Amino acid sequence: MDKLADSKICGDAECSNVLSMATALDDFIAPDCRFINIRRGQVVYVYSKLVPKEGAGVFWSGSIYGERYVDQMGIIGYFPATVMKETQKFVEDTVKIPTTATDFYCD
């Protein structure tokens, strides 16, 4: 799979801390297994934000939040930042780290 970016912004070196929560402004249908499907109104935990290559889209990584979507909880994938509204920030101090091939690998 192609790398979507060469680096990402995280809340810690392992990207395990949630950066923020965001609400979907529109539906997003995943084009491949690196992405997650999101429905308008869903709340998402944001774990990282890709630093875009020149001319590339901006993607965030996260998982669906809420008991109503228990079948999707824990599945982490990418989605376009353009369909999201960040509603709550949890981390002010972020780290920029390089991405690796495993950031974009899926079965």
N, C-alpha and C positions, 0 to 999 in steps of 0.2 A: 504494500500500500504506500502511496505517496505521503510524504510528510506534509502536514498542513502549515507548519511553521518551524522555524529553527530554535525558537525559545518560547518560554511561557512565564507568566506571572503567577506566583503561588503565595500562600500564607506562611509556608515553612518549606524547608529543603525537600521534604518528602511529598509535598502537595496533599497532605492529609487533613489539614485544617480548612474548614469552610471559610471561603473569602466573604461570601455574601449570600443573600436569598434574592431571587428574582421571580417575577411573574410573567408568564407568556402573554404577549399581546396578540399573537396569532398562532395558528397551527403550523407545525413543521413536520414534514414527513422525511424520515431518515433515508438518504440516498444509498447508504451502504452500512455495514455493521460497525463502523467507527462512530456513528451518530445515534442519537436516541430520538424517538418520536415524541413530540410535545403537542399537547392540545391547549388552545387558548384558555387562559385562566389558571393553568397548572402552576404550582409553585415549585421551584427548582433550587436545590443547594448548588452553589457555584464553587468548584474546587480549584479551577485554574482558568486563566485567560491567555489564549495564544497571542503572541506578538506577531502580527501579520507580516508576511513577506510583501514587498512592494507590489501593489496591484492585486493582492489576494484579499479574500474576505476575512472578517474577524470572527473567530469562533471561541466559545467558552466551553469548558468541560464541567459536567455536573450530573446530578441524579434527581429524580422526581421526589418530592417531599409530600407526605400526607398519607394517612390511613386509607383514604379513599382510593389511592393508587398503589395498594400494597403489592400488586403483581409486578409493578415497575420499580419499586423501591430497591435501592442497592445497585441498580444497573447504571453504570457511569458511561457517558458518551458525550459527544460533541453536538453543539447546536449553534446556530448563528446568533450573535449578540443583538443583531438588528430586530429580532422578534421578541426580545426580552426587555423588561423594565426592572432595573435593580431596585429593590425595595428596602433592604437592610444590609448594611456593611458590618462585618464582624471583625475584620482585620484592617488595621491602618498601615502597618509596616509589612511590606511585601518583599519577596525575593524574586529575582529574574534568574531562571535556570535554563540550560539548553534542553531541548527535547531530544528524545532518542527514537529509534525505530519502534521500540515497544510501546511508545505513547500512541502509536497509530496502528498497532497490530490488532487484528481480530480474526476469528475463525470464520 
